[in-house]
């Protein structure tokens, strides 16, 4: 699969698909749609595009879903600009992204251990339990983030080829399992994964919403077996799927078209 990825990446880049007018914008919008859909957002991909391009809301759908999409896109655009400056990963950067992701849907959370604001990207001060799993104690979160940031920054300027995608998968897997925030951890982790791609000027990664079950399964199995290659392989499969879809669309662009009067 990794060899197939290398072949498809080369073909994708040679076709210069990313240089098409508005390609990057529509790619980002599609990634935002898939990422928010994974979190239960009710907007369709067309709803998402109309909202982000024309500020048109989808009739009968929750305001919070629209705000989730707009916040996610704003965080994406922020990271795109930061990546041009070649800024290394930092805890402050991750917190900034988390705050942007939750800007209009987060808020203050009061716990026995203290108060934190998810809309400001504050680290959580409470235990988190999701789907039969406890995440690390909140008192360990900052140290875990320090170790993650150090590992990523030591590797980021030295990786090339398939190792870039592996690094992107690694930051995603580890960040989402540290689960440093009260909400928005999945979206933040997927954005930081794509920050690595943007930093290295690589094609963006999309996790397809129809593969959500496989995505969750890959996260769980990676933890259960303590084998990072499981999640790396899943991300590789998603990128292979993306390259194939984009290359197929390009190849079929002129097939069967005729003028209609």
N, C-alpha and C positions, 0 to 999 in steps of 0.2 A: 504493500500500500504506500509506503514512504517513497518507493521508487516511482510509483505511478504519480504521486504528488509532485515529484521533481519534474517529471516529463510534462505534466499538465501546467505547472507553474511557468515553465519555459515557454510553452505554446501560448498561454494567456498573455504573458509579457510581450512576446513577439508580435501578437496581434494588436498590441497597443490599445486594448479595449478601454483601459482606464483614462485614455486621453480623449475619448469621445465627449462631446458637449454634455455637461451636467451628469456624467457617469458617477463621479464621486458623490454628488449630492443624492442621487437616487439610490446609490449603494448604501449610504448612511441612513437614509429614510427606511429602506428595507430592513436594515439591521435593527433600527429602533423599533420597527413594527414587530419583528420576531422576538426581540428581547423583552418588550413589554407584554407581548402575548403570552410568553412563557410564564409571566407573573400574574396572568389572569385578566389582562386588559381586554375590553370588549371591542375595541376599534379594529376594523378590517385594515388590510394594507392600503386600500384606496382611501378609507377614512383618514388614515395616518398621513398619507401624501397630501390630501386636501387640507388637512389641518396645518401641516408644516409649510406648505407652499402658499396657501391662500387664506389661512386663518379661518377656515370654514369648519364648524363643528358638525358632528354626526347627530342627526335627530334622534332623540330618545335614549341617548347613551350618557352614562354618568359623567359629570363634570370632572371628577377625580381622575377618570381614565384619560381625558383630554390633557389635564395638567401633568399626569405621569408621562405622557408622550412628549409634551413640550419641554419638560424638565430634562428628560433623557437626551433629547436632541441638543439642548443647550449645553449639557455636560460634554457631549460628543464634540461639538464645535469648539468648546474651550480646550479640550485635549488636543484637537487638531492643531490649534494655534501654538499650544505649549510644545508639541512635538517638533515644530519647526525650529524651536529654540534649543532643541537637543537637551532638554532638562532631564536629569536622572530622576528615578522614582524616589519619593520621600513620603513619610507619613503625612506630612502637611498636604502634599498633592493628593494623596488618596482621600484624605478627609475633605478636601475641597470638592473633589468629584462627587463624593457621597452626599455632601451638602447640596450640590447642584441637582443631583438626582432626586432628592427629597424636598427641594426648595418650597414647592407649593402644596405638597401632600403630607409633609412631616410636621413635627411640632415637639413640644415639651413632653418628656416622659418622667414621671415621678416614681422613684423606687425607694426601697429601704436604704439602699446604699448611696442614694443621691439622685439629683436631677440631671438629665441630659436632653439635648435638643437634636432630633434627627434631621431637622431642616438646616442645621448648621454644621452637620458632619461630625458631631460629638461622638466620641467612642462610648459604647454602651456601658452602663453601670448596673447590669442585671444579667442573670443567667438566661440563656435562650434554649428553648426546646422546640425542635421541629421534626415531625415525621419519625418518631421513635428514636430521636438522636439528641443528645446534649452537646452543645458547642463548648469550646474552652471557657473556663471561668473568666469573668471579665477582668479580674486582677492580673491575668496572664496575657491579655490582648496586646498591650503596648510592647512587651518584650518579644512576642511572636512577630509583630509587625516589624520591629527593628531587625530581627533575623531575616525575615523575608526580603525587606528592602536591601539589606546588605548583600544577600545572595544574588538578587536580580541585578543590582548595580555592578557587581563584580563580573557578571557574565555579559551584560547587554552590549558592550562595545566589541566583544570578542567573538560573538556567535555569528554564523553565516549559514546560508542554505537551510536545510531542514531543522537545524538547531535553533533557528529563530522561532519557528512555530512551536517547538518544544518549550522554549522559554516562555512564550505567550501562554501556552497551556499550563505551565507550572505556576505562573503568577495567578492565573484564574483559579486553579484548583486550591492552592494554599490560602488565597485571600478569602474565598467563599467559605472555607472551612475554619478559618480563624473567626469569621462572622463578627467583625469588629463593631458593627453598627446595629442599632435597634431595628432598622428596616433598610431596604434598598441594597442589600449585600450582593444579590445575584446580578443586578444591573451594574453595580459598581465594579464587580469582578470582571464582567464581560467587557466593560469599557476599558479597564486597565489592561486586559488581554489585548485589545485593539490598540492601546497606546504603544505597546511594544511593537506592533506591526507598523504603526505610523512613524515611530521613532526610527525604525530600520527601513522605512520607505518600502514596505511590503504590502501586498493586497490585504484588504480587511478580511476579518473572519466573521462569518455568519453562522450562528447556531440556529438551525431551522426549527420553527415551532412544532412542526409535525414530528420531529425527532425528540421531543421533550422527554418522553419515557426513557429512551436510550441515553439521553444526557444525564438524567437523574441516576439511572442505573450505573453509568460509567463513574460518576462521582462516588456513589456508594461502594462499588466494587473496588475502586482505587483505595479507599480508606480501609475497607475490610481486609484486603490482601496486602496493603501497604506497598503497592506497586504502581508508581506514577506512569508507567508505560501504558496502562489501561486508559487513563484519561488523555494522555498524549495521542494515542491511537484514535480515540473518539474525535478529537479536534482535527486530526489529520483526515479522517473520513468526511467530516463536514466541509473541509476545504476542498477535498477532491470533488465532492458533490457540487460545490459552488463553481469551481473551475469548469466542470463538465457542462453545467447549465449555461454559464456565460458563453463558453465556446460554441455550444450548440445553437444558442440564440444568434450569435454572430454569423455562423455558417448558413443559417436558414433565412437570413434577412431579406434576400432577394427571391427566394423560392416561391413560385406560385403567384407573385404579385402581377396584377394587370390593372390597367386603367378602367374605371367604371364611369359610364356617363348616363 
